[in-house]
Amino acid sequence: MARLACGCRVTFRAGVEGSPVAVVLADKGPGCPSVSHVAGLPVFDHREALRPATRPLPAAQSDYEEN
């Protein structure tokens, strides 16, 4: 369990569908101004970050050296 700067408490649970960890808001802090903090819902969902990039990456330049 951890406490955010806004006063909300979060817990960590096993993730689903390829996400290793889910961060879930356990209790909303009494003075929390964030409307996106809802008790019982995940705070961070990194499943998008675990997917391969949709844009082509620049080609690696193995012969490039800094002077």
PDB file with one MODEL, atoms N, CA, C and O in Angstrom:
MODEL        1
ATOM      1  N   MET A   1       0.843  -1.168   0.000  1.00  0.00           N
ATOM      2  CA  MET A   1       0.000   0.000   0.000  1.00  0.00           C
ATOM      3  C   MET A   1       0.894   1.239   0.000  1.00  0.00           C
ATOM      4  O   MET A   1       1.965   1.249   0.608  1.00  0.00           O
ATOM      5  N   ALA A   2       0.443   2.266  -0.682  1.00  0.00           N
ATOM      6  CA  ALA A   2       1.188   3.522  -0.756  1.00  0.00           C
ATOM      7  C   ALA A   2       0.202   4.681  -0.713  1.00  0.00           C
ATOM      8  O   ALA A   2      -0.985   4.513  -0.993  1.00  0.00           O
ATOM      9  N   ARG A   3       0.710   5.865  -0.357  1.00  0.00           N
ATOM     10  CA  ARG A   3      -0.128   7.062  -0.305  1.00  0.00           C
ATOM     11  C   ARG A   3       0.384   8.054  -1.341  1.00  0.00           C
ATOM     12  O   ARG A   3       1.580   8.335  -1.410  1.00  0.00           O
ATOM     13  N   LEU A   4      -0.538   8.582  -2.149  1.00  0.00           N
ATOM     14  CA  LEU A   4      -0.195   9.590  -3.146  1.00  0.00           C
ATOM     15  C   LEU A   4      -0.111  10.962  -2.478  1.00  0.00           C
ATOM     16  O   LEU A   4      -0.562  11.135  -1.346  1.00  0.00           O
ATOM     17  N   ALA A   5       0.460  11.924  -3.172  1.00  0.00           N
ATOM     18  CA  ALA A   5       0.607  13.280  -2.642  1.00  0.00           C
ATOM     19  C   ALA A   5      -0.745  13.941  -2.371  1.00  0.00           C
ATOM     20  O   ALA A   5      -0.837  14.816  -1.509  1.00  0.00           O
ATOM     21  N   CYS A   6      -1.782  13.542  -3.083  1.00  0.00           N
ATOM     22  CA  CYS A   6      -3.106  14.134  -2.909  1.00  0.00           C
ATOM     23  C   CYS A   6      -3.830  13.563  -1.693  1.00  0.00           C
ATOM     24  O   CYS A   6      -4.884  14.073  -1.314  1.00  0.00           O
ATOM     25  N   GLY A   7      -3.284  12.511  -1.074  1.00  0.00           N
ATOM     26  CA  GLY A   7      -3.903  11.909   0.095  1.00  0.00           C
ATOM     27  C   GLY A   7      -4.595  10.590  -0.191  1.00  0.00           C
ATOM     28  O   GLY A   7      -5.036   9.918   0.742  1.00  0.00           O
ATOM     29  N   CYS A   8      -4.701  10.202  -1.445  1.00  0.00           N
ATOM     30  CA  CYS A   8      -5.327   8.931  -1.796  1.00  0.00           C
ATOM     31  C   CYS A   8      -4.380   7.778  -1.484  1.00  0.00           C
ATOM     32  O   CYS A   8      -3.160   7.924  -1.557  1.00  0.00           O
ATOM     33  N   ARG A   9      -4.970   6.611  -1.130  1.00  0.00           N
ATOM     34  CA  ARG A   9      -4.171   5.416  -0.888  1.00  0.00           C
ATOM     35  C   ARG A   9      -4.352   4.456  -2.059  1.00  0.00           C
ATOM     36  O   ARG A   9      -5.467   4.260  -2.543  1.00  0.00           O
ATOM     37  N   VAL A  10      -3.249   3.857  -2.511  1.00  0.00           N
ATOM     38  CA  VAL A  10      -3.295   2.904  -3.615  1.00  0.00           C
ATOM     39  C   VAL A  10      -2.776   1.549  -3.141  1.00  0.00           C
ATOM     40  O   VAL A  10      -1.973   1.460  -2.213  1.00  0.00           O
ATOM     41  N   THR A  11      -3.259   0.498  -3.805  1.00  0.00           N
ATOM     42  CA  THR A  11      -2.774  -0.856  -3.570  1.00  0.00           C
ATOM     43  C   THR A  11      -2.301  -1.418  -4.902  1.00  0.00           C
ATOM     44  O   THR A  11      -2.635  -0.891  -5.963  1.00  0.00           O
ATOM     45  N   PHE A  12      -1.528  -2.480  -4.840  1.00  0.00           N
ATOM     46  CA  PHE A  12      -0.984  -3.115  -6.029  1.00  0.00           C
ATOM     47  C   PHE A  12      -1.556  -4.520  -6.124  1.00  0.00           C
ATOM     48  O   PHE A  12      -1.534  -5.276  -5.154  1.00  0.00           O
ATOM     49  N   ARG A  13      -2.067  -4.862  -7.300  1.00  0.00           N
ATOM     50  CA  ARG A  13      -2.656  -6.179  -7.545  1.00  0.00           C
ATOM     51  C   ARG A  13      -2.037  -6.779  -8.794  1.00  0.00           C
ATOM     52  O   ARG A  13      -1.407  -6.088  -9.595  1.00  0.00           O
ATOM     53  N   ALA A  14      -2.230  -8.073  -8.939  1.00  0.00           N
ATOM     54  CA  ALA A  14      -1.766  -8.739 -10.164  1.00  0.00           C
ATOM     55  C   ALA A  14      -2.543  -8.180 -11.351  1.00  0.00           C
ATOM     56  O   ALA A  14      -3.754  -7.975 -11.278  1.00  0.00           O
ATOM     57  N   GLY A  15      -1.832  -7.940 -12.431  1.00  0.00           N
ATOM     58  CA  GLY A  15      -2.460  -7.363 -13.613  1.00  0.00           C
ATOM     59  C   GLY A  15      -3.190  -8.391 -14.441  1.00  0.00           C
ATOM     60  O   GLY A  15      -3.211  -9.576 -14.108  1.00  0.00           O
ATOM     61  N   VAL A  16      -3.787  -7.933 -15.522  1.00  0.00           N
ATOM     62  CA  VAL A  16      -4.525  -8.805 -16.431  1.00  0.00           C
ATOM     63  C   VAL A  16      -4.068  -8.550 -17.856  1.00  0.00           C
ATOM     64  O   VAL A  16      -3.597  -7.459 -18.175  1.00  0.00           O
ATOM     65  N   GLU A  17      -4.204  -9.538 -18.699  1.00  0.00           N
ATOM     66  CA  GLU A  17      -3.935  -9.426 -20.136  1.00  0.00           C
ATOM     67  C   GLU A  17      -2.593  -8.793 -20.448  1.00  0.00           C
ATOM     68  O   GLU A  17      -2.532  -7.829 -21.211  1.00  0.00           O
ATOM     69  N   GLY A  18      -1.526  -9.308 -19.880  1.00  0.00           N
ATOM     70  CA  GLY A  18      -0.196  -8.828 -20.215  1.00  0.00           C
ATOM     71  C   GLY A  18       0.325  -7.692 -19.362  1.00  0.00           C
ATOM     72  O   GLY A  18       1.496  -7.333 -19.485  1.00  0.00           O
ATOM     73  N   SER A  19      -0.488  -7.117 -18.510  1.00  0.00           N
ATOM     74  CA  SER A  19      -0.027  -6.062 -17.629  1.00  0.00           C
ATOM     75  C   SER A  19       0.453  -6.704 -16.329  1.00  0.00           C
ATOM     76  O   SER A  19      -0.347  -7.344 -15.648  1.00  0.00           O
ATOM     77  N   PRO A  20       1.730  -6.558 -15.958  1.00  0.00           N
ATOM     78  CA  PRO A  20       2.253  -7.275 -14.791  1.00  0.00           C
ATOM     79  C   PRO A  20       1.683  -6.808 -13.451  1.00  0.00           C
ATOM     80  O   PRO A  20       1.523  -7.621 -12.541  1.00  0.00           O
ATOM     81  N   VAL A  21       1.377  -5.528 -13.312  1.00  0.00           N
ATOM     82  CA  VAL A  21       0.898  -4.985 -12.036  1.00  0.00           C
ATOM     83  C   VAL A  21      -0.210  -3.973 -12.314  1.00  0.00           C
ATOM     84  O   VAL A  21      -0.123  -3.173 -13.246  1.00  0.00           O
ATOM     85  N   ALA A  22      -1.255  -4.025 -11.486  1.00  0.00           N
ATOM     86  CA  ALA A  22      -2.325  -3.027 -11.563  1.00  0.00           C
ATOM     87  C   ALA A  22      -2.275  -2.180 -10.301  1.00  0.00           C
ATOM     88  O   ALA A  22      -2.216  -2.717  -9.194  1.00  0.00           O
ATOM     89  N   VAL A  23      -2.297  -0.864 -10.457  1.00  0.00           N
ATOM     90  CA  VAL A  23      -2.332   0.062  -9.327  1.00  0.00           C
ATOM     91  C   VAL A  23      -3.779   0.503  -9.170  1.00  0.00           C
ATOM     92  O   VAL A  23      -4.346   1.145 -10.053  1.00  0.00           O
ATOM     93  N   VAL A  24      -4.369   0.146  -8.027  1.00  0.00           N
ATOM     94  CA  VAL A  24      -5.792   0.402  -7.799  1.00  0.00           C
ATOM     95  C   VAL A  24      -5.944   1.387  -6.644  1.00  0.00           C
ATOM     96  O   VAL A  24      -5.256   1.270  -5.630  1.00  0.00           O
ATOM     97  N   LEU A  25      -6.834   2.345  -6.795  1.00  0.00           N
ATOM     98  CA  LEU A  25      -7.097   3.327  -5.748  1.00  0.00           C
ATOM     99  C   LEU A  25      -7.922   2.663  -4.648  1.00  0.00           C
ATOM    100  O   LEU A  25      -9.083   2.317  -4.866  1.00  0.00           O
ATOM    101  N   ALA A  26      -7.327   2.482  -3.465  1.00  0.00           N
ATOM    102  CA  ALA A  26      -8.019   1.840  -2.349  1.00  0.00           C
ATOM    103  C   ALA A  26      -8.984   2.821  -1.688  1.00  0.00           C
ATOM    104  O   ALA A  26     -10.152   2.487  -1.489  1.00  0.00           O
ATOM    105  N   ASP A  27      -8.523   4.020  -1.345  1.00  0.00           N
ATOM    106  CA  ASP A  27      -9.349   5.044  -0.708  1.00  0.00           C
ATOM    107  C   ASP A  27      -9.010   6.405  -1.290  1.00  0.00           C
ATOM    108  O   ASP A  27      -7.840   6.748  -1.455  1.00  0.00           O
ATOM    109  N   LYS A  28     -10.048   7.182  -1.602  1.00  0.00           N
ATOM    110  CA  LYS A  28      -9.832   8.541  -2.095  1.00  0.00           C
ATOM    111  C   LYS A  28      -9.598   9.458  -0.901  1.00  0.00           C
ATOM    112  O   LYS A  28     -10.323   9.400   0.092  1.00  0.00           O
ATOM    113  N   GLY A  29      -8.576  10.305  -1.010  1.00  0.00           N
ATOM    114  CA  GLY A  29      -8.274  11.250   0.060  1.00  0.00           C
ATOM    115  C   GLY A  29      -9.372  12.289   0.203  1.00  0.00           C
ATOM    116  O   GLY A  29      -9.991  12.661  -0.793  1.00  0.00           O
ATOM    117  N   PRO A  30      -9.633  12.772   1.419  1.00  0.00           N
ATOM    118  CA  PRO A  30     -10.710  13.742   1.628  1.00  0.00           C
ATOM    119  C   PRO A  30     -10.489  15.075   0.906  1.00  0.00           C
ATOM    120  O   PRO A  30     -11.460  15.742   0.550  1.00  0.00           O
ATOM    121  N   GLY A  31      -9.244  15.472   0.685  1.00  0.00           N
ATOM    122  CA  GLY A  31      -8.976  16.741   0.018  1.00  0.00           C
ATOM    123  C   GLY A  31      -8.468  16.582  -1.398  1.00  0.00           C
ATOM    124  O   GLY A  31      -7.923  17.532  -1.960  1.00  0.00           O
ATOM    125  N   CYS A  32      -8.628  15.414  -1.991  1.00  0.00           N
ATOM    126  CA  CYS A  32      -8.103  15.149  -3.342  1.00  0.00           C
ATOM    127  C   CYS A  32      -8.892  15.934  -4.386  1.00  0.00           C
ATOM    128  O   CYS A  32     -10.110  15.781  -4.487  1.00  0.00           O
ATOM    129  N   PRO A  33      -8.202  16.779  -5.166  1.00  0.00           N
ATOM    130  CA  PRO A  33      -8.903  17.571  -6.183  1.00  0.00           C
ATOM    131  C   PRO A  33      -9.103  16.837  -7.517  1.00  0.00           C
ATOM    132  O   PRO A  33      -9.807  17.339  -8.393  1.00  0.00           O
ATOM    133  N   SER A  34      -8.496  15.664  -7.677  1.00  0.00           N
ATOM    134  CA  SER A  34      -8.546  14.952  -8.958  1.00  0.00           C
ATOM    135  C   SER A  34      -9.873  14.216  -9.123  1.00  0.00           C
ATOM    136  O   SER A  34     -10.223  13.364  -8.307  1.00  0.00           O
ATOM    137  N   VAL A  35     -10.605  14.549 -10.180  1.00  0.00           N
ATOM    138  CA  VAL A  35     -11.875  13.872 -10.447  1.00  0.00           C
ATOM    139  C   VAL A  35     -11.656  12.489 -11.053  1.00  0.00           C
ATOM    140  O   VAL A  35     -12.580  11.677 -11.081  1.00  0.00           O
ATOM    141  N   SER A  36     -10.453  12.211 -11.533  1.00  0.00           N
ATOM    142  CA  SER A  36     -10.173  10.902 -12.118  1.00  0.00           C
ATOM    143  C   SER A  36      -9.826   9.854 -11.070  1.00  0.00           C
ATOM    144  O   SER A  36      -9.717   8.675 -11.407  1.00  0.00           O
ATOM    145  N   HIS A  37      -9.648  10.245  -9.808  1.00  0.00           N
ATOM    146  CA  HIS A  37      -9.381   9.301  -8.734  1.00  0.00           C
ATOM    147  C   HIS A  37     -10.715   8.787  -8.187  1.00  0.00           C
ATOM    148  O   HIS A  37     -11.428   9.512  -7.492  1.00  0.00           O
ATOM    149  N   VAL A  38     -11.045   7.541  -8.504  1.00  0.00           N
ATOM    150  CA  VAL A  38     -12.281   6.914  -8.051  1.00  0.00           C
ATOM    151  C   VAL A  38     -11.902   5.643  -7.312  1.00  0.00           C
ATOM    152  O   VAL A  38     -11.208   4.792  -7.867  1.00  0.00           O
ATOM    153  N   ALA A  39     -12.347   5.500  -6.067  1.00  0.00           N
ATOM    154  CA  ALA A  39     -12.009   4.341  -5.247  1.00  0.00           C
ATOM    155  C   ALA A  39     -12.415   3.049  -5.942  1.00  0.00           C
ATOM    156  O   ALA A  39     -13.530   2.927  -6.448  1.00  0.00           O
ATOM    157  N   GLY A  40     -11.493   2.084  -5.962  1.00  0.00           N
ATOM    158  CA  GLY A  40     -11.758   0.784  -6.554  1.00  0.00           C
ATOM    159  C   GLY A  40     -11.367   0.665  -8.011  1.00  0.00           C
ATOM    160  O   GLY A  40     -11.371  -0.441  -8.551  1.00  0.00           O
ATOM    161  N   LEU A  41     -11.028   1.763  -8.666  1.00  0.00           N
ATOM    162  CA  LEU A  41     -10.657   1.714 -10.079  1.00  0.00           C
ATOM    163  C   LEU A  41      -9.141   1.825 -10.240  1.00  0.00           C
ATOM    164  O   LEU A  41      -8.474   2.440  -9.409  1.00  0.00           O
ATOM    165  N   PRO A  42      -8.593   1.231 -11.308  1.00  0.00           N
ATOM    166  CA  PRO A  42      -7.152   1.339 -11.555  1.00  0.00           C
ATOM    167  C   PRO A  42      -6.736   2.781 -11.822  1.00  0.00           C
ATOM    168  O   PRO A  42      -7.455   3.540 -12.472  1.00  0.00           O
ATOM    169  N   VAL A  43      -5.555   3.148 -11.306  1.00  0.00           N
ATOM    170  CA  VAL A  43      -5.015   4.490 -11.523  1.00  0.00           C
ATOM    171  C   VAL A  43      -4.144   4.496 -12.775  1.00  0.00           C
ATOM    172  O   VAL A  43      -4.256   5.392 -13.612  1.00  0.00           O
ATOM    173  N   PHE A  44      -3.288   3.508 -12.898  1.00  0.00           N
ATOM    174  CA  PHE A  44      -2.373   3.420 -14.033  1.00  0.00           C
ATOM    175  C   PHE A  44      -2.650   2.140 -14.793  1.00  0.00           C
ATOM    176  O   PHE A  44      -2.766   1.072 -14.192  1.00  0.00           O
ATOM    177  N   ASP A  45      -2.756   2.236 -16.101  1.00  0.00           N
ATOM    178  CA  ASP A  45      -2.954   1.058 -16.947  1.00  0.00           C
ATOM    179  C   ASP A  45      -1.879   1.088 -18.012  1.00  0.00           C
ATOM    180  O   ASP A  45      -1.954   1.865 -18.964  1.00  0.00           O
ATOM    181  N   HIS A  46      -0.870   0.234 -17.848  1.00  0.00           N
ATOM    182  CA  HIS A  46       0.282   0.260 -18.750  1.00  0.00           C
ATOM    183  C   HIS A  46       0.168  -0.740 -19.893  1.00  0.00           C
ATOM    184  O   HIS A  46       1.166  -1.005 -20.563  1.00  0.00           O
ATOM    185  N   ARG A  47      -1.001  -1.300 -20.137  1.00  0.00           N
ATOM    186  CA  ARG A  47      -1.120  -2.273 -21.223  1.00  0.00           C
ATOM    187  C   ARG A  47      -0.771  -1.647 -22.565  1.00  0.00           C
ATOM    188  O   ARG A  47      -0.176  -2.311 -23.413  1.00  0.00           O
ATOM    189  N   GLU A  48      -1.126  -0.394 -22.775  1.00  0.00           N
ATOM    190  CA  GLU A  48      -0.773   0.295 -24.015  1.00  0.00           C
ATOM    191  C   GLU A  48       0.733   0.410 -24.162  1.00  0.00           C
ATOM    192  O   GLU A  48       1.264   0.272 -25.264  1.00  0.00           O
ATOM    193  N   ALA A  49       1.432   0.662 -23.051  1.00  0.00           N
ATOM    194  CA  ALA A  49       2.884   0.841 -23.102  1.00  0.00           C
ATOM    195  C   ALA A  49       3.608  -0.461 -23.407  1.00  0.00           C
ATOM    196  O   ALA A  49       4.739  -0.434 -23.893  1.00  0.00           O
ATOM    197  N   LEU A  50       2.984  -1.593 -23.134  1.00  0.00           N
ATOM    198  CA  LEU A  50       3.627  -2.877 -23.373  1.00  0.00           C
ATOM    199  C   LEU A  50       3.474  -3.352 -24.814  1.00  0.00           C
ATOM    200  O   LEU A  50       4.121  -4.316 -25.223  1.00  0.00           O
ATOM    201  N   ARG A  51       2.630  -2.685 -25.579  1.00  0.00           N
ATOM    202  CA  ARG A  51       2.429  -3.071 -26.980  1.00  0.00           C
ATOM    203  C   ARG A  51       3.583  -2.557 -27.834  1.00  0.00           C
ATOM    204  O   ARG A  51       4.222  -1.567 -27.477  1.00  0.00           O
ATOM    205  N   PRO A  52       3.856  -3.216 -28.955  1.00  0.00           N
ATOM    206  CA  PRO A  52       4.897  -2.713 -29.855  1.00  0.00           C
ATOM    207  C   PRO A  52       4.515  -1.340 -30.426  1.00  0.00           C
ATOM    208  O   PRO A  52       3.333  -1.006 -30.517  1.00  0.00           O
ATOM    209  N   ALA A  53       5.508  -0.566 -30.802  1.00  0.00           N
ATOM    210  CA  ALA A  53       5.276   0.766 -31.355  1.00  0.00           C
ATOM    211  C   ALA A  53       4.499   0.663 -32.663  1.00  0.00           C
ATOM    212  O   ALA A  53       4.722  -0.250 -33.457  1.00  0.00           O
ATOM    213  N   THR A  54       3.582   1.610 -32.880  1.00  0.00           N
ATOM    214  CA  THR A  54       2.803   1.620 -34.116  1.00  0.00           C
ATOM    215  C   THR A  54       3.480   2.463 -35.188  1.00  0.00           C
ATOM    216  O   THR A  54       3.166   2.329 -36.371  1.00  0.00           O
ATOM    217  N   ARG A  55       4.412   3.333 -34.785  1.00  0.00           N
ATOM    218  CA  ARG A  55       5.157   4.143 -35.749  1.00  0.00           C
ATOM    219  C   ARG A  55       6.490   3.474 -36.038  1.00  0.00           C
ATOM    220  O   ARG A  55       7.073   2.857 -35.147  1.00  0.00           O
ATOM    221  N   PRO A  56       6.979   3.582 -37.255  1.00  0.00           N
ATOM    222  CA  PRO A  56       8.292   2.983 -37.543  1.00  0.00           C
ATOM    223  C   PRO A  56       9.396   3.699 -36.772  1.00  0.00           C
ATOM    224  O   PRO A  56       9.411   4.926 -36.684  1.00  0.00           O
ATOM    225  N   LEU A  57      10.307   2.929 -36.222  1.00  0.00           N
ATOM    226  CA  LEU A  57      11.427   3.488 -35.470  1.00  0.00           C
ATOM    227  C   LEU A  57      12.555   3.849 -36.425  1.00  0.00           C
ATOM    228  O   LEU A  57      12.691   3.209 -37.468  1.00  0.00           O
ATOM    229  N   PRO A  58      13.369   4.852 -36.106  1.00  0.00           N
ATOM    230  CA  PRO A  58      14.489   5.199 -36.987  1.00  0.00           C
ATOM    231  C   PRO A  58      15.491   4.038 -37.050  1.00  0.00           C
ATOM    232  O   PRO A  58      15.677   3.290 -36.091  1.00  0.00           O
ATOM    233  N   ALA A  59      16.116   3.925 -38.201  1.00  0.00           N
ATOM    234  CA  ALA A  59      17.096   2.848 -38.391  1.00  0.00           C
ATOM    235  C   ALA A  59      18.310   3.085 -37.493  1.00  0.00           C
ATOM    236  O   ALA A  59      18.769   4.216 -37.334  1.00  0.00           O
ATOM    237  N   ALA A  60      18.810   2.022 -36.922  1.00  0.00           N
ATOM    238  CA  ALA A  60      20.005   2.118 -36.070  1.00  0.00           C
ATOM    239  C   ALA A  60      21.232   2.373 -36.936  1.00  0.00           C
ATOM    240  O   ALA A  60      21.393   1.754 -37.988  1.00  0.00           O
ATOM    241  N   GLN A  61      22.087   3.276 -36.500  1.00  0.00           N
ATOM    242  CA  GLN A  61      23.301   3.600 -37.250  1.00  0.00           C
ATOM    243  C   GLN A  61      24.491   3.081 -36.454  1.00  0.00           C
ATOM    244  O   GLN A  61      24.949   3.728 -35.513  1.00  0.00           O
ATOM    245  N   SER A  62      24.985   1.912 -36.836  1.00  0.00           N
ATOM    246  CA  SER A  62      26.059   1.290 -36.089  1.00  0.00           C
ATOM    247  C   SER A  62      27.415   1.961 -36.332  1.00  0.00           C
ATOM    248  O   SER A  62      28.314   1.839 -35.500  1.00  0.00           O
ATOM    249  N   ASP A  63      27.577   2.667 -37.459  1.00  0.00           N
ATOM    250  CA  ASP A  63      28.873   3.293 -37.757  1.00  0.00           C
ATOM    251  C   ASP A  63      28.939   4.742 -37.277  1.00  0.00           C
ATOM    252  O   ASP A  63      29.921   5.427 -37.563  1.00  0.00           O
ATOM    253  N   TYR A  64      27.929   5.232 -36.559  1.00  0.00           N
ATOM    254  CA  TYR A  64      27.900   6.609 -36.087  1.00  0.00           C
ATOM    255  C   TYR A  64      28.742   6.735 -34.820  1.00  0.00           C
ATOM    256  O   TYR A  64      28.604   5.933 -33.896  1.00  0.00           O
ATOM    257  N   GLU A  65      29.611   7.738 -34.779  1.00  0.00           N
ATOM    258  CA  GLU A  65      30.423   8.003 -33.599  1.00  0.00           C
ATOM    259  C   GLU A  65      30.417   9.491 -33.288  1.00  0.00           C
ATOM    260  O   GLU A  65      30.411  10.321 -34.197  1.00  0.00           O
ATOM    261  N   GLU A  66      30.420   9.829 -31.998  1.00  0.00           N
ATOM    262  CA  GLU A  66      30.521  11.231 -31.618  1.00  0.00           C
ATOM    263  C   GLU A  66      31.973  11.641 -31.585  1.00  0.00           C
ATOM    264  O   GLU A  66      32.850  10.852 -31.235  1.00  0.00           O
ATOM    265  N   ASN A  67      32.219  12.899 -31.960  1.00  0.00           N
ATOM    266  CA  ASN A  67      33.592  13.423 -31.914  1.00  0.00           C
ATOM    267  C   ASN A  67      33.830  14.178 -30.657  1.00  0.00           C
ATOM    268  O   ASN A  67      34.928  14.691 -30.443  1.00  0.00           O
TER     269      ASN A  67
ENDMDL
END
